Amino acid sequence: MIAQARILQVLHLGCAVATALTALISFLVRCNHEIGGETRKAQSRHHAILRRLFTGALICCYVAEAIILVTDGDGSSALAQARQFHLGFLTLFWLVLGFREKDLSYEIRNSATTTAVLEAPIFTLSFLQLHNEPSQICQLVVQACRLTILVSIVIFNCWTARAGKKLNADYSPLLTNGDGRTEETSYGTAPLRVNAEAGDDSDSDSDDDYLDTTKQFRAKQLQAAGGWWAYFKGFTPLLPFLIPRNDRKVQICLLLNVALLMVVRAMNILIPRQLGLVTDKLIGGQGPPYRELVIWLLLDVLNGSSGIGLVQSLLKIPIEQFSYRQITNAAFSHVMSLSMDFHSERDSAEVLKAVEQGEALTSLLETAVLDVSPTLIDLLVAFTLLYWKFNSNLTLVLMMSTVSYMSLEVLTSTWNLDNRREYTKAEREETRVMYQAVQGWQTVTYFNMFSFERNRIANAVEDKLRKERKWTRYNAFISALMSLTMPATLFLLAFMVIHEISQGRKSPGDFVFLVQYWRSLIYPIKALSFKYRWLMSDMVGAERLLELFQTKPSIADREGATELETIKGVVEFKHVNFAYDPRKPTLKDISFTARPGETVALVGETGAGKSSITKLLLRFYDVTDGRIEVDGHDVRDVTLTSLRSAFGVVPQDPLLFNASIAENLRYAKPEATDAELEDACRAAAIHAKILSFPAGYATKVGENGVKLSGGEVQRLAIARVFLRDPRILILDEATSAVDTNTECEIQNALAKLRAGRTTFVIAHRLSTIVNADRIIVLHEGSIVESGSHQELIQRPDGRYQGLWSKQVAGVKTGDLISLES
């Protein structure tokens, strides 16, 4: 009989725990494979009444057996407490699971199967112990009814699942490309496919509405992979930046922190137990409990902020810094590695803000390992301890309050999630407006738009504060609502323990133990919900960073790409076609060859494709068709680093950093000596001008070179190319911002630089390219003419001849510089 009672006790406890675990595992599995929502919801509504009738009948059976148990007599035995826990827990479980609006038939079926399998031996053993007592007979009848209902639930859900299988099989996700494949999410580099035939060129990931974009991104994540489990799984690409696989110091700190967490878990029990001993000895008249009180003091100090807490705080510093270092460096490297199409479409301020808000992930490791996991352990220990020290009723009360608290936390967090998202959007907008105004200070000044910019930033600040107030206000009400749960739970637990003391089953020290233990127990319950709330808020900010990391550069080194070594400078375009948009070709059948020492000029009206040719050459984009070769190597088959190292570029609008002249020059060659800097500046006709500045080469140029004239900025850009000494030059209107005399000096310097090098010149002022070896005339993306200046100017009705005539007619003959020299 004793053996059977112990087996029954284990079965009662095991049935409750196994049913809960089955429901949890089923929920995760179903989320991972879920593909449709509305169809199954419609199907479940047809069977909702039957499902609720079955569940209601099952709950009535649990309640009926609980009433029989209460009226049967002593409920303080171990078996009676196990039965109380079993009945109370499963009553709560089926009440929550069976009356949800959402279709949970998969979870219900599996949970009912587990419950029936474990309750069958309970019924058998109870039948073997039958003594023909009315209460036992009633109990067996109720258990038999319950088993029948459980089997009926399993059969019913299997039937409904089979009936809906065909409907689910015919369902296809909305976000597919027509062949069943779900489209991949993009941040901009590889834009989402749209119906080009319909003329829909909208960008589904536009930054104009962050809220809609985030919801679309999350919806696509859920739809593509199946529910929230897949959504959280989507953050796994960031885990390598959070897990210290190769950092021994961080690993040791993490292990020590975990070990201390185990010590703290033990302290949470020992400290209230010791205070309970002090109380019992004091009330029992056994003399002053000085020894026990000193032990309590030592344990409390050791467990406080001046003991283990201090060590934990020091150990967390390397862990937090590791995550910050990894995320920040990785995000910066990833952004810089993305291709030109990304940077041309994205707002720099918005991208930087996304990286900044993504720093919330740096606390992910600490939150998961050092906060959430210990909290779950605390709760499991608390359930076990209260069941062992008191009875199952206290465990049920604590369990019900914890579930209620967490459910309320999850529910209320979703209420405020959109407000948090709106607030983060307003933060980015404020940063973007301020960044653009500061960056464009000169333009603001030109147009005297200070008042306009002040109003813009004021409106952005006010919008951010308004949305912050709304989010904070909701947060305050939610916190107030949540705080009501804890005192009520303590009241119930204390009431039950006082009742046990009044019956002589517990001592006053047990009441002190409960109150003291509650201090260490309330923190993990609150912390778990608090961490959940802020983790969800942080993940809202991290969604943008995740999109950023999921963006792949459209231009990257191919597998097995080789280094471009010993560069001669032979460049060949072979039937190159290219388009930024497939519906509008940019370059059409471009073919020409440029050899070392040759200067190839590209001319044509704006939008003819001149800059596109140089962008393809630098491999900012890849050709749509054809190939570009450098020294016989397809530019797509060599590494980007070695390819771009072969070029020197003077853009039309050079960018100078807010640093000294020398630092800006050394950006082209960090190891350059002062003598090399001066030689490069002499060649660019800027050395004498630099020496006239009070600080010489140490002169700060300001933001974008604002302290220098346009001609000085352009000559510094030319000096950088001299210093780099490349094999292939690209000059994009390199002398467009200089006066006539300086242009003569620069042209002479460029003539020396071009010797033995392949040079591409983009020019609108035809006077600067009359000495080019070949002039290529582009019109609407095609080469319409090619030859030297003399050859092209002699062609009657030629496009180049027409351009030349217009420019010559527009200026005085004396202003032209050595047209035929």
C-alpha positions in Angstrom: 0.0 0.0 0.0 2.8 2.4 0.8 4.5 1.6 -2.5 1.3 2.2 -4.4 0.7 5.5 -2.5 4.2 6.7 -3.5 3.6 5.7 -7.2 0.3 7.6 -7.1 2.0 10.6 -5.7 4.7 10.6 -8.4 2.0 10.1 -11.1 -0.1 13.0 -9.8 2.9 15.4 -9.8 4.2 14.0 -13.1 0.9 14.3 -14.9 0.7 18.0 -14.1 4.4 18.7 -15.1 4.3 16.5 -18.2 1.1 18.1 -19.5 2.6 21.6 -19.1 5.8 20.6 -20.9 3.9 18.9 -23.7 1.9 22.1 -24.3 5.0 24.2 -24.3 6.9 21.9 -26.8 3.8 21.7 -29.0 3.5 25.4 -29.0 7.1 25.9 -30.1 6.8 23.2 -32.8 3.6 24.5 -34.2 5.0 28.1 -34.3 8.0 26.8 -36.2 5.9 25.2 -38.9 2.9 27.5 -39.0 2.2 28.9 -42.5 -1.4 30.2 -42.4 -3.4 32.1 -39.8 -6.8 33.3 -41.0 -7.8 30.0 -42.7 -7.2 28.0 -39.6 -8.9 30.6 -37.4 -12.0 30.3 -39.7 -11.8 26.5 -39.4 -11.5 26.5 -35.6 -14.6 28.8 -35.2 -16.7 26.0 -36.8 -15.7 23.7 -34.0 -15.2 26.2 -31.1 -18.5 25.3 -29.4 -17.7 21.6 -29.3 -14.2 22.3 -28.2 -15.3 24.5 -25.3 -18.0 22.0 -24.3 -15.4 19.3 -24.1 -13.0 21.5 -22.1 -15.8 22.7 -19.8 -16.8 19.1 -19.0 -13.1 18.3 -18.3 -12.7 21.2 -15.9 -15.9 20.2 -14.2 -14.5 16.7 -13.6 -11.3 18.2 -12.0 -13.4 20.5 -9.8 -15.7 17.6 -8.8 -12.7 15.4 -7.8 -11.2 18.4 -5.9 -14.5 18.8 -3.9 -14.5 15.1 -3.2 -10.9 15.3 -1.9 -11.7 18.3 0.3 -14.8 16.6 1.9 -13.0 13.3 2.3 -11.1 14.4 5.3 -7.4 15.0 6.0 -5.7 16.8 3.1 -2.3 17.1 4.8 -0.8 13.8 3.7 1.8 13.7 0.9 -0.6 11.9 -1.5 -3.4 14.3 -0.8 -1.2 17.3 -1.5 0.0 15.7 -4.7 -3.6 15.2 -5.8 -4.4 18.8 -4.8 -1.6 20.0 -6.9 -2.6 17.8 -9.8 -6.2 18.8 -9.8 -5.6 22.5 -9.2 -2.9 22.9 -11.7 -4.7 21.1 -14.5 -7.9 23.0 -13.8 -6.0 26.2 -14.3 -4.2 24.7 -17.3 -7.3 23.7 -19.2 -9.1 26.9 -18.2 -6.3 28.9 -20.0 -5.8 26.6 -22.9 -9.3 25.5 -23.8 -11.1 28.8 -23.9 -8.6 30.8 -26.0 -10.0 32.4 -29.2 -6.9 31.3 -31.1 -6.9 27.8 -32.6 -4.7 25.7 -30.3 -6.0 22.3 -31.4 -2.5 21.0 -31.9 -1.5 21.9 -28.4 -4.8 20.7 -27.0 -4.6 17.3 -28.7 -1.0 16.6 -27.6 -1.7 17.8 -24.0 -4.9 15.7 -23.8 -2.9 12.7 -25.0 -0.2 13.1 -22.4 -2.8 13.7 -19.6 -4.8 10.6 -20.7 -1.7 8.4 -20.8 -0.7 9.4 -17.3 -4.1 9.4 -15.7 -4.9 5.9 -17.0 -2.5 4.3 -14.4 -3.8 6.7 -11.7 -7.3 5.3 -12.4 -6.1 1.7 -12.4 -4.2 2.1 -9.1 -7.2 3.9 -7.5 -9.5 1.1 -8.7 -7.1 -1.5 -7.1 -7.4 0.4 -3.7 -11.2 0.5 -3.8 -12.9 -0.2 -0.4 -16.5 0.4 -1.5 -16.5 3.8 0.2 -18.9 6.3 -1.4 -16.1 8.9 -1.8 -13.8 6.4 -3.5 -16.6 5.3 -5.8 -17.5 8.9 -6.7 -13.8 9.6 -7.3 -13.5 6.6 -9.7 -16.6 7.6 -11.6 -15.2 11.2 -12.0 -11.9 9.8 -13.2 -13.5 7.5 -15.7 -15.6 10.4 -17.0 -12.4 12.5 -17.3 -10.5 9.7 -19.2 -13.5 9.4 -21.6 -13.5 13.2 -22.2 -9.7 13.3 -22.7 -9.9 10.5 -25.3 -12.8 12.3 -27.0 -10.8 15.5 -27.1 -7.9 13.6 -28.8 -10.2 12.0 -31.4 -12.1 15.2 -32.0 -8.9 17.2 -32.6 -7.4 14.5 -34.9 -10.6 14.6 -36.9 -10.6 18.4 -37.3 -6.9 18.3 -38.2 -7.5 15.8 -40.9 -10.5 17.7 -42.2 -8.4 20.9 -42.4 -5.3 19.3 -44.0 -6.5 19.8 -47.6 -7.4 23.4 -46.9 -3.9 24.1 -45.4 -2.2 22.2 -48.2 -3.9 24.5 -50.8 -2.9 27.6 -48.9 0.2 29.5 -50.1 1.8 32.4 -48.4 1.0 35.9 -49.7 4.7 36.9 -50.0 5.8 34.6 -52.7 7.2 35.2 -56.1 4.9 32.9 -58.0 6.9 29.7 -57.8 6.4 29.1 -54.2 9.5 30.7 -52.9 9.1 33.4 -50.3 10.9 36.6 -51.1 13.9 37.6 -48.9 13.8 40.7 -46.8 16.0 43.5 -48.0 17.3 46.7 -46.4 18.0 48.3 -49.8 20.9 46.6 -51.5 18.9 43.8 -53.0 15.4 45.4 -53.1 12.3 43.3 -52.9 10.9 42.1 -56.2 7.9 44.0 -57.4 5.6 43.6 -60.3 7.7 45.5 -62.9 5.1 44.9 -65.6 2.6 46.7 -63.6 4.9 49.6 -63.1 5.1 49.3 -59.4 8.5 50.7 -58.4 7.6 51.3 -54.7 10.2 50.3 -52.2 8.6 48.2 -49.5 11.5 49.0 -47.2 11.2 52.8 -47.5 12.6 54.8 -44.6 9.7 57.3 -44.9 7.6 55.3 -42.5 9.6 53.3 -40.0 6.5 51.9 -38.3 5.0 50.4 -41.4 8.4 49.1 -42.5 9.1 47.4 -39.2 5.7 45.8 -39.2 6.2 44.7 -42.8 9.6 43.3 -42.0 8.2 41.4 -39.0 5.2 40.1 -41.0 7.5 38.9 -43.7 9.7 37.2 -41.1 6.7 35.5 -39.5 5.2 34.6 -42.8 8.4 33.2 -44.4 9.5 31.0 -41.5 6.5 30.4 -39.3 5.6 32.5 -36.3 7.2 34.2 -33.4 9.7 31.4 -32.8 11.1 32.0 -36.3 11.1 35.7 -35.7 13.3 35.4 -32.6 15.4 32.8 -34.5 16.0 35.4 -37.1 18.3 37.2 -34.6 20.7 34.3 -34.7 23.0 36.0 -37.2 23.9 38.5 -34.4 24.8 35.8 -31.9 28.4 35.4 -33.0 28.9 39.0 -32.0 27.5 38.3 -28.5 29.0 34.9 -27.6 32.7 35.1 -26.5 34.0 32.1 -28.3 37.6 33.2 -28.6 37.9 35.6 -25.7 39.3 33.7 -22.7 38.9 36.6 -20.3 35.2 37.1 -21.0 34.6 33.3 -20.9 36.2 33.1 -17.4 34.1 36.1 -16.2 31.0 34.5 -17.6 31.7 31.2 -15.9 32.5 32.9 -12.6 29.3 34.9 -12.8 27.3 31.7 -13.5 28.9 30.1 -10.4 28.1 33.1 -8.3 24.5 32.9 -9.5 24.3 29.4 -8.1 25.7 30.7 -4.8 23.1 33.5 -4.7 20.3 30.9 -5.3 21.4 29.0 -2.3 21.7 32.2 -0.2 18.1 33.1 -1.1 17.0 30.0 0.8 19.6 30.0 3.6 19.0 33.6 4.7 15.3 33.4 5.4 15.8 29.9 6.9 18.3 31.4 9.3 16.0 34.2 10.3 13.3 31.6 10.9 15.6 29.8 13.3 16.2 33.0 15.1 12.5 33.5 15.5 11.8 30.0 16.7 14.6 30.1 19.3 13.4 33.5 20.5 9.7 32.5 20.8 10.6 29.1 22.2 12.4 30.5 25.2 15.7 28.8 24.4 17.7 31.9 25.2 18.9 34.8 23.1 19.7 33.6 19.6 22.9 35.7 19.3 24.8 33.0 17.4 22.1 32.5 14.9 21.6 36.2 14.5 25.4 36.7 13.7 25.2 33.9 11.1 22.2 35.6 9.5 24.1 38.9 9.4 27.2 37.3 7.8 25.0 35.6 5.2 23.0 38.8 4.4 26.2 40.9 4.0 27.8 38.2 1.9 24.8 38.1 -0.4 24.4 41.9 -0.7 26.0 44.6 -2.9 29.1 44.7 -0.7 29.7 41.0 -1.1 28.8 38.8 -4.0 26.9 41.7 -5.7 30.2 43.7 -5.9 32.1 40.8 -7.5 29.2 40.2 -10.0 29.2 43.9 -11.0 32.9 43.8 -11.6 32.7 40.6 -13.6 29.9 42.0 -15.8 32.0 44.9 -17.0 34.2 42.8 -19.5 31.0 40.9 -20.6 29.1 44.1 -21.5 32.1 45.7 -23.1 32.8 42.6 -25.2 29.3 42.7 -26.7 29.4 46.5 -27.3 32.8 46.2 -29.0 31.7 43.3 -31.2 28.4 44.8 -32.3 29.7 48.3 -32.9 32.8 47.1 -34.9 30.8 44.6 -36.9 28.0 47.0 -37.7 30.5 49.7 -38.9 32.4 47.1 -41.0 29.2 45.8 -42.5 27.9 49.2 -43.4 31.2 50.2 -45.0 31.3 46.9 -47.0 27.9 47.5 -48.5 27.7 48.5 -52.1 27.1 51.9 -53.7 23.4 51.2 -54.4 22.9 50.9 -50.7 24.7 54.1 -49.8 23.1 56.1 -52.6 19.6 55.2 -51.3 20.1 55.4 -47.6 20.1 58.4 -45.2 23.4 58.3 -43.4 21.9 59.7 -40.2 19.2 57.1 -40.2 21.7 54.3 -40.7 23.9 55.6 -37.8 20.9 55.9 -35.6 19.9 52.3 -36.4 23.3 51.1 -35.4 23.1 53.2 -32.2 19.7 51.8 -31.2 21.0 48.3 -32.1 23.4 48.6 -29.2 20.6 47.4 -27.0 21.7 43.9 -28.2 24.9 44.3 -26.2 22.9 43.5 -23.1 21.4 40.4 -24.7 24.0 38.0 -23.3 23.8 39.5 -19.8 20.0 39.4 -19.9 19.7 35.9 -21.2 22.4 34.2 -19.1 22.7 36.4 -16.0 19.1 37.5 -15.5 16.4 35.4 -17.2 18.0 32.0 -16.6 18.5 32.5 -12.9 15.0 33.9 -12.6 13.5 30.8 -14.1 15.7 28.7 -11.7 14.4 30.8 -8.7 10.8 30.1 -9.7 11.4 26.4 -10.0 13.2 26.3 -6.7 10.4 28.3 -5.1 7.7 26.0 -6.4 9.6 22.9 -5.1 10.5 24.5 -1.8 7.0 25.7 -0.9 5.6 22.3 -1.9 8.1 20.5 0.3 8.0 22.9 3.3 4.3 23.8 3.3 1.8 22.2 1.0 0.5 22.1 -2.5 -2.0 24.9 -2.0 0.8 27.5 -1.5 2.5 26.2 -4.6 -0.6 26.5 -6.6 -1.3 30.0 -5.4 2.3 31.1 -6.2 2.1 29.3 -9.6 -1.2 30.9 -10.5 0.0 34.4 -9.5 3.2 34.0 -11.5 1.3 32.8 -14.6 -1.2 35.7 -14.1 1.5 38.2 -13.6 3.5 37.1 -16.7 0.4 36.8 -18.8 -0.6 40.3 -17.8 2.9 41.5 -18.5 2.9 40.0 -22.0 -0.5 41.4 -22.7 0.2 44.9 -21.5 3.6 45.0 -23.3 1.9 44.5 -26.6 -0.4 47.4 -25.8 2.6 49.8 -25.6 4.8 48.2 -28.3 3.5 50.5 -31.1 4.1 53.5 -28.9 7.6 52.4 -28.3 8.1 51.9 -32.0 6.7 55.4 -32.8 9.0 56.9 -30.2 12.1 55.2 -31.7 11.1 56.5 -35.1 10.7 60.0 -33.8 14.2 59.7 -32.2 15.7 58.8 -35.6 13.8 61.6 -37.3 15.2 64.2 -34.8 18.7 62.9 -35.4 18.2 63.0 -39.1 16.9 66.6 -39.2 19.7 67.8 -36.9 22.4 66.0 -38.8 21.3 67.3 -42.2 21.1 70.9 -40.9 24.6 70.8 -39.3 26.0 69.0 -42.4 24.4 71.5 -44.7 25.3 74.6 -42.7 26.7 76.3 -45.7 23.6 75.8 -47.8 21.4 76.9 -44.9 23.5 80.1 -44.8 23.4 80.7 -48.6 19.6 80.7 -48.5 19.2 82.3 -45.1 17.1 79.4 -43.8 18.1 79.4 -40.1 14.5 80.1 -39.0 13.3 77.3 -41.2 15.8 74.8 -39.8 15.0 76.0 -36.2 11.4 75.3 -36.8 12.2 71.9 -38.3 14.3 70.8 -35.3 11.7 72.3 -32.9 8.9 70.3 -34.6 11.1 67.1 -34.6 11.9 67.6 -30.9 8.3 68.3 -30.0 7.2 65.2 -31.9 9.7 63.1 -30.1 8.7 64.4 -26.7 5.0 64.0 -27.5 5.5 60.3 -28.5 7.8 59.8 -25.5 5.2 61.2 -23.2 2.6 58.8 -24.6 4.9 55.8 -24.3 6.0 56.8 -20.8 2.5 57.5 -19.6 1.2 54.1 -20.8 4.3 52.5 -19.2 3.5 54.2 -15.9 -0.1 52.9 -15.9 1.0 49.4 -16.8 3.5 49.4 -14.0 0.8 50.6 -11.6 -1.5 47.8 -12.8 1.3 45.2 -12.4 2.2 46.3 -8.9 -1.2 45.3 -7.6 -0.5 41.6 -8.1 2.4 41.2 -5.7 0.8 42.4 -2.4 -2.3 40.3 -3.1 -0.2 37.2 -3.6 1.8 37.8 -0.4 -1.5 38.3 1.4 -2.8 34.9 0.3 0.4 33.1 1.0 0.7 34.7 4.5 -3.0 33.9 5.2 -2.4 30.2 4.4 0.7 29.9 6.5 -1.0 31.6 9.4 -3.7 29.1 9.1 -1.2 26.3 9.2 0.4 27.8 12.3 -3.0 28.1 14.0 -3.6 24.4 13.3 -0.2 23.6 14.9 1.3 22.2 11.8 3.8 25.1 11.3 5.8 27.3 13.6 6.1 31.1 13.8 9.6 30.8 12.3 8.0 29.4 9.1 5.9 32.6 8.8 9.1 34.7 9.1 10.8 32.4 6.6 8.0 33.0 4.1 8.0 36.8 4.5 11.8 36.9 4.2 11.9 34.5 1.3 9.2 36.5 -0.4 11.8 39.4 -0.6 14.1 37.2 -2.7 11.2 35.7 -4.6 9.4 38.8 -5.6 12.5 40.2 -7.3 12.8 37.4 -9.9 9.1 37.5 -10.7 9.2 41.2 -11.3 12.6 41.0 -13.0 11.4 38.4 -15.4 8.5 40.4 -16.6 10.5 43.6 -16.5 13.2 42.1 -18.6 10.6 40.8 -21.0 9.2 44.3 -21.4 12.5 45.9 -22.0 13.8 43.1 -24.1 10.8 43.5 -26.4 11.5 47.3 -26.5 15.1 46.8 -27.2 14.4 44.3 -30.0 12.2 47.0 -31.6 15.3 49.1 -31.8 17.4 46.1 -32.9 15.1 45.2 -35.7 16.6 47.9 -37.9 20.1 46.7 -37.1 19.1 43.1 -37.9 17.8 44.3 -41.3 21.1 46.0 -41.8 23.1 42.8 -41.0 20.8 40.8 -43.3 21.6 43.1 -46.1 24.2 41.6 -48.4 26.4 43.7 -50.6 25.4 43.4 -54.3 29.1 43.8 -55.2 31.5 41.4 -53.4 34.5 39.3 -54.1 33.7 36.1 -55.9 34.8 32.8 -54.4 38.4 32.2 -55.6 38.9 35.8 -56.6 42.6 36.5 -57.4 44.8 39.5 -56.7 45.4 42.0 -59.5 49.2 42.2 -59.4 51.8 44.0 -61.5 49.3 46.3 -63.1 50.0 47.7 -66.6 46.8 49.5 -67.1 45.2 47.9 -70.2 41.4 48.5 -69.9 38.9 47.0 -72.2 35.2 47.3 -72.4 33.6 44.4 -74.4 30.0 44.9 -75.4 29.0 46.3 -72.0 25.4 46.8 -71.2 24.2 48.2 -67.9 21.0 49.5 -66.3 20.2 50.8 -62.8 16.6 49.9 -63.5 15.8 47.0 -65.9 13.1 49.1 -67.5 15.5 51.9 -68.6 19.0 50.9 -70.0 21.8 53.2 -69.0 24.7 51.9 -71.2 24.2 50.0 -74.5 26.9 47.9 -76.2 29.9 49.9 -75.0 33.2 48.6 -76.5 36.6 50.3 -76.5 40.2 49.7 -75.3 42.4 52.1 -73.4 46.2 51.3 -73.2 48.9 52.5 -70.9 49.9 56.1 -71.7 46.6 56.8 -73.4 44.1 59.4 -72.3 40.5 58.6 -73.1 38.0 61.4 -72.7 34.3 60.8 -72.2 32.0 63.6 -73.3 28.3 63.9 -73.8 25.2 65.6 -72.3 24.2 65.1 -68.7 22.8 61.6 -68.2 24.6 60.1 -71.3 26.4 57.5 -69.2 29.9 59.0 -68.6 30.0 58.6 -64.8 28.4 55.1 -65.1 31.3 53.9 -67.2 33.8 54.9 -64.4 31.5 53.4 -61.7 31.5 50.1 -63.6 35.3 50.3 -64.0 35.7 50.8 -60.2 33.1 48.1 -59.8 30.7 50.1 -57.8 28.2 48.2 -59.9 28.4 45.1 -62.0 27.6 45.1 -65.7 24.3 43.7 -66.8 25.9 42.1 -69.9 29.3 42.0 -71.4 32.6 42.3 -69.5 35.2 44.8 -68.4 38.8 43.7 -68.3 41.9 45.2 -66.7 45.1 43.6 -68.0 43.1 40.8 -69.4 41.3 40.0 -66.1 37.6 40.4 -65.7 37.1 42.9 -62.9 34.5 40.5 -61.4 37.2 37.8 -61.0 39.7 39.9 -59.0 39.5 41.2 -55.4 37.9 44.6 -54.9 40.9 45.7 -52.8 43.5 44.9 -55.5 41.2 46.4 -58.3 40.6 49.7 -56.6 44.2 50.0 -55.5 45.0 50.4 -59.2 43.0 53.5 -59.5 43.4 57.1 -58.6 40.2 59.3 -58.7 39.7 63.0 -58.7 36.0 63.5 -58.3 34.1 66.6 -59.4 33.2 67.4 -55.8 36.1 66.1 -53.6 35.4 65.4 -50.0 37.9 66.6 -47.4 37.8 65.4 -43.8 37.7 67.9 -40.9 41.4 67.5 -40.2 44.7 69.1 -41.2 45.9 69.4 -44.8 48.7 66.9 -44.2 46.2 64.3 -42.7 43.9 64.7 -45.7 46.8 64.2 -48.1 48.1 61.1 -46.2 44.7 59.5 -46.6 45.9 58.4 -50.0 49.2 57.1 -48.6 49.4 56.9 -44.8 53.2 56.2 -44.8 54.1 59.2 -47.0 56.9 61.5 -45.8 56.7 65.3 -45.6 58.9 65.5 -48.7 56.5 63.3 -50.7 53.6 65.5 -49.5 55.3 68.6 -50.7 56.3 67.1 -54.1 52.7 66.0 -54.7 51.4 69.5 -53.8 54.0 71.2 -56.1 52.8 69.0 -58.9 49.2 70.0 -58.2 50.2 73.7 -58.0 49.0 74.1 -54.3 52.3 74.0 -52.4 52.9 77.7 -52.4 49.4 78.4 -51.3 49.6 76.0 -48.4 52.8 77.7 -47.2 51.0 81.0 -47.1 48.6 79.7 -44.5 49.8 80.5 -40.9 49.8 76.8 -39.9 51.1 75.5 -43.2 50.4 71.8 -43.7 48.9 71.6 -40.2 46.0 73.9 -41.2 42.6 72.5 -40.4 40.3 72.5 -43.5 37.0 72.4 -41.7 33.9 70.3 -42.5 34.1 69.2 -46.2 37.0 71.7 -46.6 34.8 74.7 -45.9 37.8 76.8 -44.9 39.3 76.5 -48.4 38.2 77.8 -51.8 36.7 75.4 -54.4 39.9 75.5 -56.4 42.1 74.8 -53.4 39.9 71.8 -52.5 40.2 70.4 -56.0 43.9 70.9 -56.2 44.3 69.1 -52.8 42.3 66.2 -54.3 44.7 66.2 -57.3 47.7 66.2 -55.0 46.3 63.1 -53.2 46.2 61.3 -56.6 49.8 62.4 -57.2 50.7 61.0 -53.9 48.9 57.7 -54.5 50.8 57.3 -57.8 48.2 54.9 -59.4 48.4 53.1 -62.8 45.0 54.2 -63.9 43.6 57.7 -63.5 40.0 58.8 -63.4 39.5 62.6 -63.7 36.0 63.8 -63.3 36.0 67.5 -64.2 39.3 67.8 -62.3 39.8 71.4 -63.2 36.2 72.6 -63.3 36.6 74.8 -60.2 39.9 76.6 -61.0 40.9 79.7 -62.8 42.5 79.8 -66.2 46.1 80.3 -65.0 45.8 77.5 -62.4 44.1 75.3 -65.0 47.2 75.7 -67.2 49.5 74.7 -64.3 47.3 71.7 -63.4 47.0 70.6 -67.0 50.8 70.6 -67.3 51.1 68.6 -64.1 48.5 66.2 -65.3 50.3 65.8 -68.5 53.4 64.6 -66.5 51.2 62.3 -64.3 49.5 60.8 -67.3 52.8 59.7 -68.9 52.8 55.9 -69.0 49.4 55.7 -67.2 45.9 54.9 -68.5 43.7 58.0 -68.0 40.0 58.5 -68.2 38.7 62.1 -68.3 35.1 63.1 -67.9 34.7 66.6 -69.2 32.1 69.1 -70.1 34.6 71.9 -70.9 36.0 70.5 -74.2 39.0 72.8 -74.0 40.4 70.5 -71.3 40.5 67.4 -73.5 41.7 68.7 -76.9 45.0 66.7 -76.3 43.3 63.5 -75.4 44.4 60.4 -77.5 40.8 59.5 -78.0 37.5 61.2 -77.3 34.4 59.0 -76.9 31.1 60.8 -77.4 28.1 59.3 -75.6 24.5 59.9 -76.4 21.7 58.1 -74.5 24.0 55.4 -73.3 25.6 54.6 -76.6 28.9 55.5 -78.3 28.0 57.7 -81.2 31.5 59.0 -82.1 35.1 58.2 -81.3 38.4 59.7 -82.4 40.8 62.5 -81.7 39.8 66.1 -81.3 41.1 66.9 -84.9 39.2 64.0 -86.3 35.9 64.7 -84.6 35.9 68.4 -85.2 36.3 67.9 -88.9 33.1 65.8 -89.1 30.3 68.0 -90.5 27.1 67.7 -88.5 28.9 65.5 -85.9 27.7 65.6 -82.3 31.1 66.5 -81.0 31.5 69.2 -83.7 28.2 70.7 -82.6 29.2 70.7 -78.9 32.5 72.3 -79.8 30.8 75.0 -81.8 28.4 75.9 -79.0 31.2 76.2 -76.5 33.5 78.2 -78.8 30.6 80.5 -79.6 29.9 81.0 -75.9 33.3 82.4 -75.0 35.8 84.8 -76.3 38.6 83.4 -78.3 41.1 84.9 -76.0 39.7 82.9 -73.1 40.4 79.5 -74.7 43.7 78.0 -73.6 46.0 76.6 -76.3 43.2 74.9 -78.2 45.6 73.4 -80.7 48.6 73.0 -78.4 
